[in-house]
Amino acid sequence: MTVSPSSNLAWSRHVKFRDITSADMGFLQALYGSTRAIELDRTGWSKAQKDAFIQMQFNAQHSHYQLHYPDALWLIIEQKDVPIGRLYLEYWESQHRIIDIALLPEMRGKGLGTEILLGVMKKAAHDGKAVSIHVEKDNLAMELYKRLGFKRIEDKGVYDLLEWRE
């Protein structure tokens, strides 16, 4: 599916979206690493061990996403032309699936995630669809999803499958 990010996600006042490129892989790997930092701090591993683990896990996740979500939008979230996050989104027949959303640590807790999610929800409502996402049970953003009206529809072990419907 070819979808222009600017025409479909032009609802944000504070960020813009663009397609990822091969030049973004370093940023995306570092962003992924930031989402695992708390977990890795408990390991006692050296920086080199953590870096190797992050590289391996990022590559595995990226390959998995590309294989299993071939029609997804692979987007960099930018603020003032500087990458601050990623949004991976696929439009399905019955729903809009958020495959992944992440912001740099210094951008979290400022309302940007809420704004982005509300935009995704608004587009889904306009299209008459639900929004779904898998979220780790201990993810700090779980409270945000609940506050926005997402409900758990399936327990997937470490993850909950959440859904929002208008």
N, CA, C and O of each residue as an XYZ file, in Angstrom:
664
protein
N       0.847     -1.172      0.000
C       0.000      0.000      0.000
C       0.894      1.237      0.000
O       1.752      1.377      0.871
N       0.709      2.103     -0.932
C       1.465      3.346     -0.958
C       0.605      4.441     -0.357
O      -0.444      4.791     -0.897
N       1.052      4.969      0.748
C       0.314      6.013      1.445
C       1.294      7.118      1.773
O       2.386      6.865      2.281
N       0.903      8.330      1.483
C       1.772      9.456      1.799
C       1.603      9.844      3.252
O       0.493     10.187      3.662
N       2.668      9.804      4.053
C       2.553     10.180      5.459
C       1.995     11.581      5.634
O       1.194     11.811      6.539
N       2.391     12.509      4.803
C       1.938     13.886      5.003
C       0.453     14.041      4.763
O      -0.179     14.890      5.392
N      -0.133     13.242      3.866
C      -1.557     13.389      3.608
C      -2.404     12.632      4.619
O      -3.552     13.004      4.862
N      -1.860     11.580      5.210
C      -2.653     10.762      6.122
C      -2.375     11.044      7.587
O      -3.180     10.673      8.441
N      -1.275     11.681      7.899
C      -0.935     11.937      9.286
C      -0.638     13.418      9.498
O       0.229     13.778     10.295
N      -1.345     14.252      8.797
C      -1.096     15.690      8.873
C      -1.856     16.341     10.026
O      -2.076     17.552     10.011
N      -2.254     15.566     11.013
C      -3.063     16.074     12.103
C      -2.250     16.574     13.273
O      -2.824     17.142     14.202
N      -0.980     16.398     13.275
C      -0.159     16.812     14.409
C       0.347     18.234     14.227
O       0.836     18.592     13.156
N       0.230     19.037     15.266
C       0.727     20.412     15.230
C       2.188     20.492     15.643
O       2.874     21.451     15.289
N       2.676     19.505     16.384
C       4.014     19.602     16.978
C       5.060     18.693     16.366
O       6.252     18.847     16.633
N       4.631     17.761     15.559
C       5.574     16.852     14.919
C       5.162     16.641     13.469
O       4.035     16.941     13.073
N       6.098     16.121     12.694
C       5.763     15.694     11.339
C       6.310     14.293     11.143
O       7.091     13.796     11.955
N       5.898     13.670     10.068
C       6.244     12.285      9.794
C       6.872     12.193      8.408
O       6.496     12.912      7.482
N       7.834     11.291      8.295
C       8.418     10.982      6.990
C       8.775      9.508      6.965
O       8.952      8.879      8.008
N       8.878      8.970      5.769
C       9.259      7.568      5.603
C      10.679      7.351      6.104
O      11.540      8.218      5.955
N      10.918      6.177      6.702
C      12.277      5.841      7.114
C      13.116      5.577      5.867
O      12.596      5.201      4.816
N      14.409      5.780      6.005
C      15.365      5.466      4.939
C      16.495      4.648      5.554
O      16.572      4.505      6.775
N      17.353      4.122      4.722
C      18.487      3.353      5.240
C      19.383      4.233      6.117
O      20.056      3.726      7.014
N      19.396      5.532      5.867
C      20.204      6.447      6.683
C      19.677      6.573      8.111
O      20.381      7.078      8.985
N      18.451      6.121      8.356
C      17.841      6.214      9.694
C      18.144      5.015     10.582
O      17.784      5.027     11.759
N      18.787      3.992     10.063
C      18.964      2.760     10.842
C      19.737      2.996     12.140
O      19.390      2.401     13.160
N      20.745      3.820     12.139
C      21.487      4.108     13.364
C      20.604      4.778     14.405
O      20.634      4.416     15.581
N      19.821      5.755     13.968
C      18.887      6.418     14.882
C      17.872      5.422     15.427
O      17.610      5.389     16.630
N      17.307      4.617     14.547
C      16.283      3.658     14.973
C      16.842      2.630     15.952
O      16.155      2.231     16.892
N      18.080      2.202     15.738
C      18.703      1.258     16.671
C      18.922      1.927     18.027
O      18.665      1.314     19.063
N      19.387      3.161     18.033
C      19.588      3.880     19.299
C      18.254      4.104     20.011
O      18.168      3.980     21.232
N      17.220      4.432     19.243
C      15.882      4.613     19.825
C      15.406      3.305     20.445
O      14.902      3.290     21.568
N      15.568      2.211     19.710
C      15.207      0.898     20.246
C      15.969      0.632     21.548
O      15.386      0.174     22.531
N      17.261      0.921     21.548
C      18.069      0.727     22.752
C      17.542      1.521     23.929
O      17.594      1.056     25.068
N      17.033      2.719     23.665
C      16.491      3.539     24.759
C      15.252      2.911     25.373
O      14.944      3.154     26.540
N      14.540      2.105     24.593
C      13.346      1.453     25.129
C      13.691      0.230     25.974
O      12.832     -0.297     26.681
N      14.930     -0.218     25.904
C      15.376     -1.399     26.657
C      16.361     -1.042     27.771
O      16.860     -1.929     28.463
N      16.645      0.258     27.948
C      17.705      0.695     28.865
C      17.468      0.239     30.305
O      18.393     -0.264     30.942
N      16.275      0.399     30.823
C      15.987      0.021     32.217
C      16.225     -1.472     32.403
O      16.850     -1.898     33.375
N      15.728     -2.246     31.476
C      15.892     -3.697     31.522
C      17.379     -4.083     31.486
O      17.814     -4.951     32.243
N      18.148     -3.443     30.611
C      19.559     -3.787     30.477
C      20.403     -3.307     31.652
O      21.446     -3.888     31.951
N      19.953     -2.250     32.316
C      20.688     -1.768     33.480
C      20.720     -2.809     34.602
O      21.598     -2.762     35.464
N      19.783     -3.731     34.597
C      19.708     -4.774     35.631
C      20.633     -5.953     35.353
O      20.786     -6.829     36.204
N      21.248     -5.990     34.185
C      22.001     -7.182     33.789
C      23.425     -7.242     34.321
O      23.973     -8.329     34.507
N      24.028     -6.089     34.566
C      25.434     -6.080     34.942
C      26.373     -6.277     33.762
O      27.574     -6.469     33.951
N      25.836     -6.231     32.543
C      26.649     -6.401     31.352
C      27.504     -5.163     31.104
O      27.180     -4.065     31.558
N      28.586     -5.357     30.385
C      29.420     -4.235     29.962
C      28.686     -3.455     28.865
O      27.700     -3.932     28.302
N      29.180     -2.261     28.575
C      28.587     -1.459     27.493
C      28.670     -2.218     26.175
O      27.717     -2.208     25.396
N      29.792     -2.871     25.915
C      29.965     -3.626     24.673
C      28.937     -4.762     24.578
O      28.375     -5.006     23.510
N      28.695     -5.452     25.693
C      27.704     -6.529     25.698
C      26.296     -5.970     25.455
O      25.518     -6.541     24.691
N      25.987     -4.870     26.098
C      24.669     -4.242     25.895
C      24.512     -3.795     24.449
O      23.465     -4.009     23.838
N      25.550     -3.175     23.903
C      25.488     -2.701     22.518
C      25.285     -3.862     21.547
O      24.497     -3.753     20.607
N      25.979     -4.955     21.763
C      25.840     -6.126     20.894
C      24.427     -6.704     20.992
O      23.831     -7.086     19.986
N      23.904     -6.760     22.215
C      22.553     -7.265     22.429
C      21.535     -6.374     21.715
O      20.647     -6.873     21.023
N      21.663     -5.070     21.880
C      20.728     -4.127     21.252
C      20.784     -4.261     19.734
O      19.745     -4.280     19.073
N      21.995     -4.354     19.179
C      22.117     -4.498     17.732
C      21.426     -5.769     17.245
O      20.693     -5.746     16.256
N      21.663     -6.870     17.942
C      21.057     -8.144     17.556
C      19.531     -8.079     17.665
O      18.823     -8.495     16.748
N      19.033     -7.562     18.776
C      17.596     -7.500     18.996
C      16.909     -6.520     18.038
O      15.827     -6.806     17.525
N      17.537     -5.367     17.800
C      16.968     -4.409     16.859
C      16.874     -5.019     15.467
O      15.840     -4.914     14.807
N      17.953     -5.655     15.021
C      17.944     -6.272     13.691
C      16.867     -7.344     13.585
O      16.185     -7.441     12.565
N      16.713     -8.143     14.627
C      15.689     -9.188     14.620
C      14.292     -8.574     14.580
O      13.435     -9.016     13.815
N      14.070     -7.556     15.404
C      12.756     -6.916     15.431
C      12.451     -6.248     14.087
O      11.358     -6.406     13.543
N      13.413     -5.512     13.562
C      13.210     -4.809     12.294
C      12.888     -5.799     11.173
O      11.970     -5.570     10.385
N      13.635     -6.885     11.105
C      13.382     -7.913     10.083
C      12.006     -8.531     10.253
O      11.279     -8.737      9.281
N      11.654     -8.826     11.505
C      10.339     -9.411     11.795
C       9.229     -8.475     11.338
O       8.295     -8.899     10.656
N       9.329     -7.203     11.713
C       8.301     -6.235     11.324
C       8.182     -6.127      9.803
O       7.077     -6.130      9.261
N       9.312     -6.033      9.123
C       9.297     -5.885      7.669
C       8.655     -7.111      6.995
O       7.931     -6.976      6.008
N       8.926     -8.293      7.535
C       8.381     -9.523      6.969
C       6.883     -9.662      7.225
O       6.125    -10.010      6.320
N       6.458     -9.389      8.460
C       5.077     -9.665      8.859
C       4.109     -8.508      8.635
O       2.896     -8.697      8.732
N       4.610     -7.337      8.342
C       3.754     -6.171      8.086
C       4.213     -5.504      6.783
O       4.697     -4.373      6.805
N       4.065     -6.192      5.667
C       4.635     -5.691      4.411
C       4.016     -4.393      3.895
O       4.647     -3.681      3.114
N       2.805     -4.079      4.315
C       2.135     -2.886      3.801
C       2.138     -1.729      4.787
O       1.398     -0.761      4.611
N       2.954     -1.820      5.808
C       2.952     -0.804      6.869
C       3.565      0.512      6.420
O       4.340      0.578      5.466
N       3.190      1.549      7.140
C       3.867      2.831      7.052
C       5.022      2.758      8.039
O       4.808      2.472      9.217
N       6.225      3.009      7.585
C       7.429      2.988      8.420
C       7.873      4.442      8.549
O       8.515      4.981      7.648
N       7.535      5.064      9.653
C       7.676      6.512      9.757
C       8.624      6.960     10.855
O       8.652      6.402     11.952
N       9.389      7.973     10.530
C      10.186      8.698     11.515
C       9.325      9.859     11.993
O       8.705     10.555     11.189
N       9.290     10.061     13.293
C       8.615     11.218     13.870
C       9.683     12.289     14.046
O      10.722     12.046     14.659
N       9.419     13.470     13.508
C      10.380     14.563     13.588
C       9.762     15.779     14.261
O       8.559     16.027     14.172
N      10.613     16.517     14.926
C      10.231     17.812     15.466
C      11.318     18.791     15.032
O      12.495     18.592     15.330
N      10.923     19.833     14.338
C      11.882     20.811     13.801
C      12.957     20.113     12.970
O      14.142     20.428     13.075
N      12.527     19.166     12.148
C      13.396     18.417     11.231
C      14.434     17.542     11.933
O      15.413     17.134     11.309
N      14.239     17.248     13.208
C      15.137     16.381     13.966
C      14.364     15.121     14.359
O      13.281     15.232     14.934
N      14.887     13.924     14.067
C      14.195     12.689     14.452
C      14.055     12.573     15.973
O      15.024     12.735     16.715
N      12.839     12.291     16.415
C      12.582     12.117     17.851
C      11.868     10.805     18.159
O      11.666     10.469     19.326
N      11.483     10.060     17.118
C      10.772      8.814     17.388
C      10.428      8.066     16.120
O      10.853      8.414     15.018
N       9.633      7.016     16.320
C       9.173      6.211     15.192
C       7.715      5.843     15.405
O       7.246      5.699     16.534
N       7.017      5.695     14.303
C       5.646      5.205     14.307
C       5.538      4.226     13.156
O       5.743      4.585     11.997
N       5.214      2.989     13.486
C       4.986      1.966     12.482
C       3.505      1.633     12.553
O       2.995      1.253     13.607
N       2.825      1.776     11.438
C       1.373      1.695     11.419
C       0.925      0.975     10.164
O       1.442      1.230      9.076
N      -0.039      0.069     10.313
C      -0.584     -0.604      9.132
C      -2.098     -0.506      9.160
O      -2.735     -0.716     10.192
N      -2.662     -0.181      7.998
C      -4.110     -0.077      7.864
C      -4.650     -1.419      7.396
O      -4.365     -1.869      6.287
N      -5.436     -2.050      8.263
C      -6.050     -3.330      7.930
C      -7.516     -3.112      7.598
O      -8.062     -2.026      7.794
N      -8.133     -4.157      7.094
C      -9.555     -4.097      6.735
C     -10.422     -3.699      7.931
O     -11.342     -2.892      7.792
N     -10.131     -4.260      9.095
C     -10.978     -4.037     10.267
C     -10.429     -3.028     11.267
O     -11.150     -2.593     12.165
N      -9.161     -2.651     11.122
C      -8.545     -1.811     12.151
C      -7.275     -1.150     11.628
O      -6.737     -1.509     10.581
N      -6.830     -0.187     12.387
C      -5.514      0.404     12.159
C      -4.615     -0.158     13.256
O      -4.860      0.071     14.440
N      -3.587     -0.884     12.866
C      -2.702     -1.543     13.824
C      -1.457     -0.691     14.026
O      -0.708     -0.429     13.085
N      -1.248     -0.265     15.261
C       0.016      0.371     15.616
C       0.985     -0.770     15.889
O       0.840     -1.500     16.869
N       1.956     -0.915     15.028
C       2.945     -1.972     15.183
C       3.942     -1.568     16.256
O       4.345     -2.376     17.092
N       4.332     -0.299     16.212
C       5.279      0.203     17.201
C       5.234      1.725     17.214
O       5.064      2.373     16.181
N       5.388      2.265     18.391
C       5.532      3.702     18.557
C       6.540      3.912     19.681
O       6.453      3.276     20.731
N       7.489      4.799     19.455
C       8.498      5.080     20.484
C       9.020      6.495     20.278
O       9.164      6.968     19.150
N       9.298      7.153     21.387
C       9.907      8.481     21.388
C      11.210      8.421     22.168
O      11.369      7.596     23.068
N      12.137      9.297     21.818
C      13.365      9.410     22.599
C      13.024      9.727     24.049
O      12.027     10.401     24.308
N      13.826      9.258     24.997
C      13.518      9.485     26.416
C      13.246     10.951     26.763
O      12.345     11.244     27.550
N      14.010     11.862     26.188
C      13.821     13.282     26.524
C      12.545     13.870     25.926
O      12.167     14.990     26.270
N      11.880     13.140     25.041
C      10.638     13.614     24.429
C       9.404     12.990     25.090
O       8.274     13.381     24.797
N       9.620     12.041     25.962
C       8.500     11.369     26.636
C       7.950     12.244     27.749
O       8.667     13.053     28.338
N       6.667     12.070     28.023
C       6.030     12.795     29.119
C       5.728     14.254     28.805
O       5.479     15.040     29.718
N       5.745     14.626     27.534
C       5.492     16.021     27.139
C       4.201     16.174     26.355
O       3.906     17.258     25.850
N       3.430     15.104     26.250
C       2.162     15.165     25.532
C       2.242     14.797     24.061
O       1.212     14.718     23.391
N       3.443     14.572     23.545
C       3.574     14.247     22.122
C       2.987     12.872     21.800
O       2.310     12.707     20.786
N       3.245     11.896     22.655
C       2.673     10.560     22.439
C       1.162     10.611     22.436
O       0.516      9.970     21.608
N       0.592     11.375     23.365
C      -0.867     11.535     23.412
C      -1.365     12.147     22.117
O      -2.340     11.672     21.536
N      -0.698     13.201     21.662
C      -1.106     13.872     20.427
C      -1.045     12.921     19.230
O      -1.960     12.892     18.407
N       0.014     12.162     19.142
C       0.162     11.216     18.025
C      -0.922     10.146     18.088
O      -1.559      9.838     17.080
N      -1.129      9.581     19.276
C      -2.156      8.544     19.411
C      -3.547      9.094     19.109
O      -4.342      8.425     18.448
N      -3.850     10.288     19.578
C      -5.154     10.889     19.287
C      -5.336     11.089     17.789
O      -6.442     10.934     17.272
N      -4.258     11.433     17.089
C      -4.335     11.558     15.636
C      -4.621     10.234     14.955
O      -5.439     10.165     14.038
N      -3.946      9.179     15.404
C      -4.206      7.844     14.856
C      -5.655      7.446     15.136
O      -6.334      6.892     14.271
N      -6.112      7.730     16.337
C      -7.487      7.391     16.715
C      -8.502      8.184     15.886
O      -9.524      7.640     15.466
N      -8.223      9.448     15.655
C      -9.129     10.289     14.865
C      -9.241      9.765     13.438
O     -10.338      9.693     12.884
N      -8.107      9.399     12.845
C      -8.139      8.851     11.486
C      -8.901      7.532     11.457
O      -9.691      7.293     10.543
N      -8.671      6.674     12.451
C      -9.385      5.394     12.503
C     -10.891      5.621     12.643
O     -11.683      4.957     11.974
N     -11.282      6.543     13.498
C     -12.706      6.849     13.675
C     -13.300      7.347     12.359
O     -14.402      6.951     11.979
N     -12.570      8.212     11.673
C     -13.019      8.724     10.382
C     -13.215      7.584      9.385
O     -14.139      7.611      8.572
N     -12.337      6.584      9.456
C     -12.402      5.423      8.556
C     -13.358      4.336      9.063
O     -13.542      3.314      8.403
N     -13.971      4.562     10.249
C     -14.888      3.573     10.829
C     -14.183      2.332     11.327
O     -14.734      1.233     11.259
N     -12.963      2.494     11.828
C     -12.159      1.345     12.255
C     -11.704      1.495     13.700
O     -11.758      2.579     14.281
N     -11.262      0.392     14.256
C     -10.655      0.364     15.586
C      -9.164      0.629     15.449
O      -8.621      0.632     14.344
N      -8.506      0.854     16.587
C      -7.051      0.951     16.659
C      -6.594     -0.133     17.618
O      -7.182     -0.308     18.685
N      -5.545     -0.866     17.245
C      -5.032     -1.907     18.137
C      -3.519     -1.801     18.247
O      -2.846     -1.265     17.366
N      -3.004     -2.326     19.352
C      -1.568     -2.321     19.610
C      -1.254     -3.375     20.662
O      -2.037     -3.587     21.588
N      -0.101     -4.040     20.518
C       0.421     -4.922     21.566
C       1.297     -4.072     22.480
O       2.161     -3.334     22.006
N       1.074     -4.174     23.796
C       1.839     -3.387     24.767
C       2.315     -4.325     25.872
O       1.535     -5.108     26.415
N       3.616     -4.235     26.200
C       4.125     -5.029     27.318
C       3.394     -4.612     28.592
O       3.139     -3.429     28.816
N       3.065     -5.592     29.415
C       2.286     -5.328     30.626
C       2.945     -4.315     31.550
O       2.250     -3.556     32.226
N       4.278     -4.289     31.591
C       4.964     -3.367     32.505
C       5.434     -2.083     31.817
O       6.216     -1.324     32.389
N       4.960     -1.839     30.596
C       5.325     -0.621     29.865
C       4.696      0.590     30.563
O       3.503      0.592     30.866
N       5.505      1.605     30.809
C       5.012      2.799     31.478
C       3.904      3.494     30.689
O       3.091      4.209     31.276
N       3.857      3.300     29.389
C       2.826      3.928     28.556
C       1.465      3.251     28.707
O       0.473      3.754     28.179
N       1.394      2.119     29.415
C       0.123      1.420     29.580
C      -0.945      2.351     30.168
O      -2.107      2.299     29.765
N      -0.556      3.185     31.103
C      -1.516      4.124     31.706
C      -2.046      5.115     30.675
O      -3.222      5.480     30.710
N      -1.197      5.544     29.772
C      -1.620      6.445     28.697
C      -2.683      5.771     27.845
O      -3.721      6.367     27.560
N      -2.434      4.550     27.442
C      -3.412      3.839     26.607
C      -4.744      3.694     27.339
O      -5.801      3.899     26.744
N      -4.702      3.347     28.605
C      -5.940      3.210     29.387
C      -6.668      4.541     29.480
O      -7.889      4.603     29.336
N      -5.907      5.613     29.725
C      -6.508      6.942     29.831
C      -7.189      7.353     28.528
O      -8.201      8.053     28.548
N      -6.637      6.923     27.400
C      -7.217      7.259     26.102
C      -8.361      6.331     25.705
O      -8.961      6.506     24.644
N      -8.666      5.349     26.546
C      -9.809      4.490     26.284
C      -9.508      3.154     25.639
O     -10.427      2.451     25.220
N      -8.233      2.788     25.550
C      -7.889      1.464     25.033
C      -8.273      0.418     26.072
O      -8.111      0.636     27.273
N      -8.777     -0.706     25.609
C      -9.175     -1.819     26.479
C      -8.379     -3.062     26.094
O      -8.073     -3.288     24.923
N      -8.053     -3.858     27.106
C      -7.374     -5.128     26.822
C      -8.404     -6.076     26.230
O      -9.467     -6.298     26.810
N      -8.078     -6.636     25.064
C      -8.980     -7.601     24.443
C      -8.386     -9.004     24.425
O      -9.079     -9.987     24.163
N      -7.054     -9.074     24.717
C      -6.425    -10.388     24.765
C      -5.158    -10.322     25.597
O      -4.358     -9.395     25.467
N      -4.988    -11.314     26.449
C      -3.763    -11.463     27.234
C      -2.827    -12.345     26.426
O      -3.136    -13.504     26.148
N      -1.671    -11.785     26.048
C      -0.719    -12.507     25.215
C       0.539    -12.857     26.009
O       1.630    -12.925     25.443
N       0.391    -13.080     27.320
C       1.549    -13.389     28.148
C       2.228    -12.116     28.603
O       1.697    -11.398     29.451
N       3.384    -11.828     28.056
C       4.139    -10.625     28.414
C       3.414     -9.369     27.907
O       3.553     -8.289     28.480
N       2.644     -9.527     26.830
C       1.943     -8.420     26.198
C       0.451     -8.505     26.444
O      -0.096     -9.576     26.708
N      -0.196     -7.352     26.351
C      -1.647     -7.284     26.228
C      -1.953     -6.732     24.852
O      -1.293     -5.801     24.391
N      -2.954     -7.303     24.191
C      -3.449     -6.726     22.954
C      -4.534     -5.736     23.360
O      -5.559     -6.118     23.925
N      -4.297     -4.465     23.068
C      -5.231     -3.405     23.401
C      -5.958     -2.957     22.154
O      -5.442     -3.030     21.038
N      -7.195     -2.482     22.385
C      -7.993     -1.981     21.259
C      -8.761     -0.754     21.712
O      -9.211     -0.658     22.854
N      -8.897      0.174     20.787
C      -9.726      1.350     21.003
C     -10.770      1.381     19.899
O     -10.463      1.158     18.727
N     -11.996      1.661     20.286
C     -13.095      1.853     19.332
C     -13.852      3.106     19.734
O     -14.045      3.398     20.914
N     -14.273      3.835     18.710
C     -15.058      5.047     18.988
C     -16.400      4.685     19.580
O     -17.201      5.570     19.880
